[in-house]
Amino acid sequence: MSADPSKRCPQGNEHEEIARARYWVFFDDQRRWIRCSQELADFFGYEPDELVGGTADKLLPKDFVYNIDGWEQFLAEGQITRFIPLTKKSGSIIGVWIDYKRLNDGCMVAVLKL
C-alpha cells in the first residue's frame, strides 16, 4: 500500500478539525504515516519525508513495548488519548499526550500536545 494520501483521504488530508494544530500526523489502517506537519517533523529532528511511509515505531524508545490493545481500542471507538514516550533524532526522549481521532470521512489523525 502506498503512502499517497490522495488515495485514502477524500479531502487530501486537509481538515478543519486540525486547522489550529501544529503537531499532527495522518496515518492509515496499518499505522503508516501518510502526511505529517512540518512542525512535528522539525520538533523530532526529521524532514517529513523521513517519517512518511513508516510508523511511529521509528520514534519509540528501544525498550518500549507497543500496546496493541490501545490500537484495537482506537479502531473500535474511533478516538483515544494516550501518553507515550517518543525519541527525537538526537536521542533525547520526551513524553507526549496524543489525541488519536478517526474523522467523519474516515481519515485518521494523531495530534500531539507538545
ABEGO torsion letter per residue (X at the ends): XBABAAAABAAGGBBAAAAABABBBBBBAAGBBABBBAAAAAAAGBBAAAABGBBAAAABBAABBBBAAAAAAAAAAGBBBBBBBBBBAAGBBBBBBBBBBBBAAGBBBBBBBX
